[in-house]
Amino acid sequence: MKPTFTYQDISLVPRSLSKIQSRNKIDLSVSVTSDFQFKLPILPAPMDTISSVEMCRAFAQNGMLGMIHRFQPEKSRLQEFQELHAEGLRAIIAVGLDEMEIISKFYDLGAKWFIVDVANGFNNSVEPIVKKVLQFSDTFVICGNVASKEGFRYLAELGVHAIRVGIGNGSMCTTTLMTGVGQGIVTALQECLETKDSLGLKSLIIADGGITNIGDIPKALGLGADLVMMGRIFAGTKEAAGNVLKYDGKLYKAYRGSASFAVQRKSKNNPVYIEGEETIVQYKGSVQNIFYQIEAGLRSAFSYMGARDIKSFQNNASFVQYRLDPKDFQSK
């Protein structure tokens, strides 16, 4: 049995002569559809302590897309979308497996972007709702999560446009501890990229979970991710959902996993299957500061790798690992 790896097990190493004279000349955008590209290759996780309408607005105003999470009444979600749509801003609508009807309601209001937000995307129960979204020819659907090449292939062949890769990697996720299911995010990304390339699959790869610092984002991109989804980095910001708390003279905000007791209690009287934790994180101020830090980190990483855009960065990316025997790690 081969070991699996996380971002903490690897590091990028420059092996191509850099000819980057100015980091400002680097293009960090990623084309997602024919008429929309992300200014930065990042997404917020569709968590109830992250994805507020204010967070959606901040992402949209910075050339990206935020999420309207599904852990709230239908009326609230529709109102949030209408508010953003009236301002000319886009957002991704999160839906669950039993929400076939709400897709048409959102679409009629102008929604085109959807995320089927489930813990296990490698399950035939996702097929009906994916097909429901895809019945509208101008929609874009994200689905997941998966942690293997088999799961990635299943969703790609269903026609899912972008697939969330990663199970048990999030800081608030206890799935692996509670179920024994999952593998290191690095290994999962390698598996899925190999299958995507070998079979000529078109679905985008979203690296989901395991980002503990900004330096992990270029690692995810170098491993083949098109977009990187994060929760904790955006937790505690002004735009993150929830009230500011004061404790021992410091300011905090709540942060919890989507499978935590508090979230599941919204829809279940007595939740049994708890696979998420709850905590508080120190208040960080505006998410705009996080965007600036991510952009600066990526520009620097691309410069080290001699890359002017994401494609050349992925071509130039080279890794080493330093926790286990080198023969166990397949260097890219």
The 8 nearest C-alpha neighbors of each residue, nearest first, counted from 0:
[[1, 2, 3, 327, 182, 328, 186, 4],
 [0, 2, 3, 327, 328, 4, 186, 326],
 [3, 1, 0, 4, 327, 328, 186, 183],
 [4, 2, 183, 186, 182, 1, 5, 185],
 [3, 5, 183, 185, 186, 8, 184, 2],
 [4, 6, 183, 185, 184, 7, 8, 3],
 [7, 5, 8, 9, 215, 185, 4, 218],
 [6, 8, 5, 9, 10, 4, 215, 211],
 [9, 7, 6, 320, 5, 322, 4, 321],
 [10, 8, 320, 319, 6, 7, 318, 321],
 [11, 9, 318, 319, 320, 12, 8, 218],
 [10, 12, 318, 317, 319, 13, 316, 218],
 [11, 13, 317, 318, 14, 10, 319, 316],
 [14, 12, 304, 15, 303, 11, 317, 316],
 [13, 15, 12, 16, 317, 304, 315, 316],
 [16, 14, 13, 17, 305, 304, 315, 303],
 [17, 15, 305, 18, 14, 304, 13, 303],
 [305, 16, 18, 19, 15, 304, 303, 302],
 [17, 19, 305, 20, 16, 302, 306, 21],
 [18, 20, 17, 21, 302, 305, 22, 307],
 [19, 21, 18, 22, 24, 302, 17, 23],
 [22, 20, 23, 24, 19, 25, 302, 18],
 [21, 23, 24, 25, 298, 302, 19, 20],
 [22, 24, 21, 25, 298, 26, 20, 19],
 [23, 25, 22, 21, 26, 307, 19, 20],
 [26, 24, 307, 23, 22, 308, 27, 298],
 [25, 27, 308, 28, 307, 24, 309, 23],
 [28, 26, 39, 308, 25, 309, 38, 29],
 [29, 27, 38, 39, 37, 26, 36, 40],
 [28, 30, 37, 36, 40, 31, 27, 38],
 [31, 29, 36, 32, 35, 37, 28, 33],
 [30, 32, 36, 35, 29, 33, 37, 34],
 [33, 31, 35, 34, 30, 36, 139, 29],
 [32, 34, 35, 31, 30, 36, 137, 29],
 [35, 33, 32, 36, 31, 30, 37, 137],
 [36, 34, 32, 33, 31, 30, 37, 29],
 [35, 37, 30, 31, 29, 38, 28, 32],
 [36, 38, 63, 39, 29, 28, 62, 40],
 [37, 39, 28, 62, 63, 36, 27, 40],
 [38, 40, 28, 37, 27, 41, 63, 29],
 [41, 39, 226, 37, 29, 227, 28, 38],
 [42, 40, 227, 226, 39, 228, 43, 229],
 [41, 43, 228, 227, 229, 44, 65, 64],
 [44, 42, 229, 228, 230, 65, 45, 66],
 [43, 45, 230, 229, 46, 228, 42, 49],
 [46, 44, 68, 66, 50, 43, 47, 67],
 [47, 45, 49, 44, 48, 50, 257, 68],
 [46, 48, 49, 50, 68, 70, 240, 45],
 [49, 47, 240, 254, 46, 239, 241, 50],
 [50, 48, 239, 46, 240, 47, 234, 51],
 [51, 49, 66, 45, 46, 54, 47, 68],
 [50, 52, 240, 54, 53, 239, 49, 55],
 [51, 53, 55, 54, 79, 56, 50, 67],
 [54, 52, 56, 238, 51, 55, 57, 239],
 [55, 53, 238, 51, 57, 56, 52, 50],
 [56, 54, 65, 52, 58, 53, 57, 66],
 [55, 57, 53, 59, 54, 58, 60, 52],
 [58, 56, 54, 60, 55, 59, 53, 61],
 [59, 57, 63, 61, 55, 64, 65, 56],
 [58, 60, 63, 64, 56, 62, 61, 57],
 [59, 61, 57, 58, 62, 56, 63, 88],
 [62, 60, 58, 59, 63, 57, 38, 64],
 [61, 63, 38, 59, 60, 37, 58, 64],
 [62, 64, 37, 59, 58, 61, 38, 65],
 [65, 63, 59, 58, 90, 89, 55, 91],
 [64, 66, 55, 90, 58, 91, 43, 54],
 [67, 65, 91, 45, 50, 90, 68, 92],
 [66, 68, 92, 93, 50, 91, 76, 69],
 [69, 67, 45, 93, 66, 70, 50, 46],
 [68, 70, 93, 71, 94, 67, 95, 76],
 [71, 69, 68, 47, 262, 72, 265, 46],
 [70, 72, 69, 73, 75, 76, 68, 265],
 [73, 71, 75, 74, 76, 70, 69, 77],
 [72, 74, 76, 75, 77, 71, 101, 69],
 [73, 75, 77, 72, 76, 78, 71, 79],
 [76, 74, 78, 72, 73, 77, 79, 71],
 [75, 77, 79, 73, 78, 74, 80, 72],
 [76, 78, 80, 74, 79, 75, 81, 73],
 [77, 79, 75, 81, 76, 80, 82, 74],
 [80, 78, 76, 82, 77, 81, 52, 75],
 [79, 81, 77, 83, 82, 78, 84, 76],
 [82, 80, 84, 78, 83, 79, 85, 77],
 [81, 83, 79, 85, 80, 84, 78, 86],
 [84, 82, 88, 86, 80, 85, 81, 79],
 [83, 85, 81, 87, 88, 86, 82, 80],
 [84, 86, 82, 83, 87, 81, 88, 80],
 [87, 85, 83, 84, 88, 82, 81, 89],
 [86, 88, 84, 85, 83, 89, 82, 59],
 [89, 87, 83, 84, 86, 59, 90, 56],
 [90, 88, 59, 84, 64, 83, 87, 91],
 [89, 91, 65, 64, 66, 55, 92, 67],
 [90, 92, 66, 112, 113, 65, 67, 93],
 [91, 93, 113, 67, 114, 66, 112, 90],
 [94, 92, 114, 68, 69, 113, 116, 67],
 [95, 93, 115, 69, 116, 98, 114, 92],
 [94, 96, 98, 97, 116, 115, 117, 93],
 [95, 97, 98, 128, 125, 94, 115, 124],
 [98, 96, 95, 99, 128, 94, 100, 101],
 [99, 97, 95, 100, 101, 96, 94, 102],
 [98, 100, 101, 102, 97, 128, 131, 96],
 [101, 99, 102, 98, 103, 104, 97, 105],
 [100, 102, 104, 103, 98, 99, 105, 73],
 [103, 101, 105, 104, 100, 99, 106, 132],
 [102, 104, 106, 105, 101, 100, 107, 99],
 [105, 103, 101, 107, 102, 106, 108, 100],
 [104, 106, 108, 110, 102, 107, 103, 101],
 [105, 107, 110, 103, 109, 108, 104, 102],
 [106, 108, 104, 105, 109, 103, 110, 102],
 [109, 107, 105, 106, 110, 104, 81, 80],
 [108, 110, 106, 107, 111, 105, 84, 81],
 [111, 109, 106, 105, 112, 108, 107, 92],
 [110, 112, 138, 139, 106, 109, 113, 137],
 [113, 111, 91, 139, 138, 110, 140, 92],
 [114, 112, 92, 140, 91, 93, 139, 141],
 [113, 115, 141, 93, 140, 116, 142, 92],
 [116, 114, 142, 94, 95, 93, 141, 117],
 [115, 117, 114, 95, 94, 93, 142, 143],
 [118, 116, 119, 120, 115, 143, 95, 144],
 [117, 119, 144, 120, 143, 116, 166, 145],
 [120, 118, 144, 121, 117, 145, 122, 143],
 [119, 121, 143, 144, 122, 145, 117, 118],
 [122, 120, 150, 119, 145, 123, 153, 154],
 [123, 121, 124, 120, 125, 119, 126, 150],
 [122, 124, 125, 126, 121, 120, 127, 153],
 [123, 125, 122, 126, 127, 96, 128, 120],
 [126, 124, 123, 128, 127, 129, 122, 96],
 [125, 127, 129, 123, 124, 128, 130, 157],
 [128, 126, 130, 129, 125, 131, 124, 123],
 [127, 129, 131, 130, 126, 125, 99, 132],
 [130, 128, 126, 132, 131, 127, 125, 133],
 [131, 129, 133, 127, 128, 132, 134, 126],
 [130, 132, 128, 129, 134, 133, 127, 99],
 [133, 131, 129, 130, 134, 135, 128, 138],
 [132, 134, 130, 135, 131, 136, 129, 138],
 [135, 133, 131, 132, 136, 130, 138, 129],
 [136, 134, 133, 137, 138, 132, 131, 106],
 [135, 137, 138, 134, 133, 132, 139, 111],
 [136, 138, 135, 111, 139, 133, 134, 112],
 [139, 137, 111, 136, 135, 112, 133, 140],
 [140, 138, 112, 111, 113, 160, 137, 141],
 [139, 141, 113, 160, 114, 159, 112, 138],
 [142, 140, 114, 161, 162, 160, 159, 115],
 [143, 141, 115, 162, 114, 163, 116, 120],
 [144, 142, 120, 163, 145, 162, 117, 119],
 [143, 145, 120, 163, 119, 164, 118, 165],
 [146, 144, 164, 150, 143, 120, 165, 147],
 [147, 145, 165, 187, 164, 166, 181, 182],
 [148, 146, 150, 149, 187, 145, 190, 191],
 [147, 149, 191, 151, 190, 150, 194, 152],
 [150, 148, 152, 147, 151, 153, 121, 191],
 [151, 149, 121, 153, 147, 145, 148, 152],
 [150, 152, 148, 154, 153, 149, 191, 155],
 [151, 153, 155, 149, 150, 154, 156, 148],
 [154, 152, 150, 156, 151, 155, 149, 157],
 [153, 155, 157, 156, 151, 152, 159, 150],
 [156, 154, 152, 158, 159, 157, 153, 202],
 [155, 157, 158, 153, 154, 152, 159, 200],
 [158, 156, 154, 155, 159, 153, 126, 129],
 [157, 159, 156, 155, 160, 154, 202, 133],
 [158, 160, 155, 154, 140, 161, 157, 141],
 [159, 161, 202, 140, 141, 158, 203, 139],
 [162, 160, 203, 141, 202, 159, 204, 205],
 [163, 161, 142, 204, 143, 205, 141, 203],
 [162, 164, 143, 205, 144, 207, 206, 142],
 [165, 163, 145, 206, 144, 146, 207, 205],
 [164, 166, 146, 207, 184, 145, 144, 208],
 [167, 165, 181, 168, 146, 145, 144, 182],
 [166, 168, 174, 175, 181, 172, 169, 173],
 [169, 167, 209, 208, 166, 165, 184, 170],
 [170, 168, 208, 172, 209, 171, 167, 207],
 [169, 171, 172, 168, 209, 231, 208, 211],
 [172, 170, 256, 276, 169, 275, 255, 173],
 [173, 171, 275, 169, 170, 174, 167, 256],
 [174, 172, 274, 176, 275, 175, 177, 167],
 [175, 173, 274, 167, 177, 176, 172, 178],
 [174, 176, 179, 180, 167, 178, 177, 173],
 [177, 175, 173, 174, 179, 178, 180, 167],
 [176, 178, 174, 175, 173, 179, 274, 180],
 [179, 177, 175, 180, 174, 176, 173, 274],
 [178, 180, 175, 176, 177, 181, 174, 167],
 [181, 179, 175, 178, 174, 182, 167, 166],
 [182, 180, 166, 167, 175, 146, 179, 183],
 [181, 183, 3, 184, 187, 146, 166, 186],
 [182, 184, 4, 5, 3, 186, 185, 187],
 [183, 185, 187, 5, 186, 165, 188, 182],
 [186, 184, 5, 188, 4, 187, 183, 189],
 [187, 185, 189, 188, 183, 184, 3, 4],
 [186, 188, 184, 190, 146, 189, 185, 147],
 [187, 189, 191, 185, 190, 186, 192, 184],
 [188, 190, 186, 192, 187, 191, 193, 185],
 [191, 189, 187, 193, 148, 188, 192, 147],
 [190, 192, 148, 194, 188, 193, 189, 195],
 [193, 191, 195, 189, 194, 190, 188, 196],
 [192, 194, 190, 196, 191, 195, 197, 189],
 [193, 195, 197, 191, 192, 196, 148, 198],
 [196, 194, 200, 192, 193, 198, 199, 197],
 [197, 195, 199, 193, 194, 198, 192, 200],
 [196, 198, 194, 199, 195, 193, 200, 192],
 [199, 197, 200, 195, 196, 194, 193, 152],
 [198, 200, 196, 195, 197, 201, 194, 202],
 [199, 201, 195, 198, 202, 196, 155, 194],
 [200, 202, 203, 199, 195, 155, 160, 161],
 [203, 201, 160, 161, 155, 200, 159, 204],
 [202, 204, 161, 225, 160, 162, 201, 205],
 [205, 203, 224, 225, 162, 161, 206, 163],
 [204, 206, 163, 226, 227, 224, 162, 164],
 [207, 205, 227, 164, 224, 228, 163, 204],
 [206, 208, 228, 165, 164, 163, 205, 227],
 [209, 207, 169, 168, 210, 229, 165, 206],
 [208, 210, 168, 169, 211, 170, 184, 207],
 [211, 209, 215, 208, 212, 229, 216, 213],
 [210, 212, 209, 215, 213, 232, 231, 170],
 [213, 211, 214, 215, 210, 232, 216, 209],
 [212, 214, 215, 216, 293, 296, 211, 210],
 [215, 213, 216, 212, 217, 296, 218, 297],
 [214, 216, 218, 213, 210, 217, 212, 6],
 [215, 217, 219, 218, 214, 213, 220, 227],
 [218, 216, 220, 219, 215, 221, 214, 297],
 [217, 219, 215, 221, 216, 220, 222, 11],
 [220, 218, 222, 216, 217, 221, 224, 215],
 [221, 219, 224, 217, 223, 222, 218, 225],
 [220, 222, 313, 218, 316, 223, 219, 217],
 [223, 221, 219, 220, 224, 218, 188, 189],
 [224, 222, 220, 221, 192, 225, 313, 219],
 [223, 225, 220, 204, 226, 205, 206, 219],
 [224, 226, 204, 203, 205, 220, 223, 40],
 [227, 225, 40, 205, 41, 224, 206, 204],
 [226, 228, 41, 206, 205, 42, 207, 40],
 [229, 227, 42, 207, 43, 44, 41, 206],
 [230, 228, 43, 44, 208, 231, 232, 42],
 [229, 231, 44, 233, 232, 43, 234, 49],
 [230, 232, 234, 233, 229, 170, 254, 211],
 [231, 233, 234, 230, 229, 212, 211, 289],
 [234, 232, 231, 230, 236, 235, 49, 286],
 [235, 233, 231, 236, 232, 49, 239, 230],
 [234, 236, 282, 252, 283, 280, 281, 239],
 [237, 235, 283, 284, 239, 238, 286, 285],
 [236, 238, 285, 284, 239, 235, 286, 283],
 [237, 239, 54, 53, 236, 240, 286, 285],
 [240, 238, 49, 236, 237, 51, 234, 48],
 [239, 241, 48, 51, 49, 50, 238, 47],
 [242, 240, 48, 239, 252, 243, 253, 49],
 [241, 243, 244, 252, 240, 253, 251, 239],
 [242, 244, 252, 251, 250, 241, 245, 282],
 [245, 243, 251, 250, 252, 242, 246, 253],
 [244, 246, 250, 249, 251, 248, 243, 247],
 [247, 245, 249, 248, 250, 244, 251, 281],
 [246, 248, 249, 245, 250, 244, 251, 281],
 [247, 249, 246, 245, 250, 244, 251, 281],
 [250, 248, 246, 245, 247, 251, 281, 282],
 [251, 249, 245, 282, 244, 281, 246, 243],
 [252, 250, 281, 282, 244, 280, 243, 279],
 [251, 253, 235, 243, 279, 280, 244, 282],
 [254, 252, 279, 278, 280, 48, 255, 241],
 [255, 253, 278, 279, 48, 277, 234, 252],
 [256, 254, 277, 276, 278, 171, 259, 48],
 [255, 257, 275, 171, 259, 258, 276, 172],
 [256, 258, 259, 46, 262, 275, 255, 47],
 [257, 259, 275, 274, 256, 273, 263, 262],
 [260, 258, 275, 256, 276, 262, 257, 273],
 [259, 261, 263, 262, 264, 273, 270, 258],
 [262, 260, 264, 259, 263, 265, 277, 255],
 [263, 261, 264, 259, 260, 265, 257, 258],
 [264, 262, 260, 265, 261, 266, 267, 270],
 [263, 265, 267, 261, 266, 262, 268, 260],
 [264, 266, 263, 262, 267, 261, 70, 268],
 [265, 267, 264, 263, 268, 262, 70, 270],
 [268, 266, 264, 269, 270, 263, 265, 271],
 [267, 269, 264, 270, 266, 265, 263, 271],
 [268, 270, 267, 271, 264, 263, 260, 266],
 [271, 269, 267, 272, 263, 264, 268, 260],
 [272, 270, 273, 269, 260, 267, 263, 274],
 [271, 273, 270, 274, 258, 260, 259, 263],
 [272, 274, 259, 258, 275, 260, 271, 270],
 [275, 273, 173, 174, 258, 259, 172, 272],
 [276, 274, 259, 258, 172, 256, 173, 171],
 [275, 277, 171, 259, 256, 255, 172, 278],
 [278, 276, 255, 254, 256, 259, 171, 275],
 [277, 279, 254, 253, 255, 280, 276, 171],
 [278, 280, 253, 252, 254, 251, 281, 277],
 [281, 279, 251, 252, 235, 253, 282, 254],
 [280, 282, 251, 235, 250, 283, 252, 279],
 [281, 283, 251, 235, 250, 236, 252, 284],
 [284, 282, 236, 235, 281, 285, 237, 286],
 [283, 285, 236, 237, 282, 286, 235, 288],
 [284, 286, 237, 287, 236, 288, 238, 283],
 [287, 285, 289, 288, 236, 290, 238, 284],
 [288, 286, 290, 285, 289, 291, 57, 284],
 [287, 289, 291, 286, 290, 285, 292, 284],
 [290, 288, 286, 292, 287, 291, 293, 233],
 [289, 291, 287, 293, 288, 292, 294, 286],
 [290, 292, 288, 294, 289, 293, 295, 287],
 [293, 291, 289, 295, 290, 294, 296, 288],
 [294, 292, 296, 290, 295, 291, 213, 297],
 [293, 295, 291, 297, 292, 296, 298, 290],
 [296, 294, 292, 298, 293, 297, 291, 299],
 [297, 295, 293, 299, 294, 298, 292, 300],
 [296, 298, 300, 294, 299, 295, 301, 293],
 [299, 297, 301, 295, 300, 296, 22, 294],
 [298, 300, 302, 296, 297, 301, 295, 303],
 [301, 299, 297, 303, 302, 298, 296, 304],
 [302, 300, 306, 304, 298, 303, 299, 297],
 [301, 303, 305, 299, 304, 300, 19, 306],
 [304, 302, 300, 301, 305, 13, 299, 17],
 [305, 303, 301, 13, 302, 306, 315, 17],
 [17, 306, 304, 302, 303, 18, 19, 301],
 [305, 307, 312, 301, 311, 304, 308, 302],
 [306, 308, 25, 26, 311, 301, 305, 312],
 [309, 307, 26, 311, 310, 306, 27, 25],
 [310, 308, 312, 311, 313, 27, 307, 29],
 [309, 311, 313, 312, 308, 314, 306, 307],
 [310, 312, 314, 306, 313, 309, 308, 315],
 [313, 311, 306, 309, 315, 310, 314, 316],
 [312, 314, 221, 316, 310, 311, 315, 309],
 [313, 315, 311, 312, 316, 310, 221, 306],
 [316, 314, 312, 313, 311, 304, 317, 15],
 [317, 315, 313, 221, 314, 312, 304, 11],
 [318, 316, 12, 331, 11, 315, 13, 14],
 [319, 317, 11, 10, 12, 330, 331, 9],
 [318, 320, 10, 9, 330, 11, 321, 12],
 [321, 319, 9, 8, 322, 10, 325, 318],
 [320, 322, 323, 8, 9, 319, 325, 324],
 [321, 323, 8, 320, 324, 9, 325, 7],
 [324, 322, 321, 325, 327, 320, 328, 8],
 [323, 325, 326, 327, 322, 328, 321, 320],
 [326, 324, 327, 328, 323, 320, 321, 319],
 [325, 327, 324, 328, 329, 323, 330, 320],
 [328, 326, 325, 324, 329, 1, 2, 323],
 [329, 327, 325, 326, 330, 320, 324, 323],
 [328, 330, 331, 327, 326, 325, 319, 318],
 [331, 329, 328, 318, 319, 317, 320, 325],
 [330, 317, 318, 329, 316, 222, 319, 328]]
